[in-house]
């Protein structure tokens, strides 16, 4: 019985893709030590990495659509010099630590001050890098939905 780290990585990726039967078969083939299978391991690893990456991209795209943002925004397109927003605070929030600590962020200001842009940028960051599920609501839409449920 042999233990090959490359085959172990294949098994982990297969389980991550919920391909449990293939993971079991891979373990068994790895233990047999068949030269043809061992030669195929690098190719299989590349294919599984590609599938994992593609699923990740599709998942992020789906979550962005499901959030129902009015438009895609990120901090790269935000002009801090034109807004009365503390850039250091926004960049700190952009790291997403407040989400892990279950803290709220409230953005207050008049029209055109960048509240929606910053809120969407923070939410996009939470989806892309922290794998959070987000649903964007404008105040008017939220109040209307609550009134309708009443």
HELIX and SHEET records of a PDB file:
HELIX    1   1 UNK A    5  UNK A   16  1                                  12    
HELIX    2   2 UNK A   20  UNK A   32  1                                  13    
HELIX    3   3 UNK A   35  UNK A   67  1                                  33    
HELIX    4   4 UNK A   75  UNK A   77  5                                   3    
HELIX    5   5 UNK A   80  UNK A   82  5                                   3    
HELIX    6   6 UNK A   87  UNK A   94  1                                   8    
HELIX    7   7 UNK A   97  UNK A  100  1                                   4    
HELIX    8   8 UNK A  115  UNK A  130  1                                  16    
HELIX    9   9 UNK A  139  UNK A  149  1                                  11    
END                                                                             
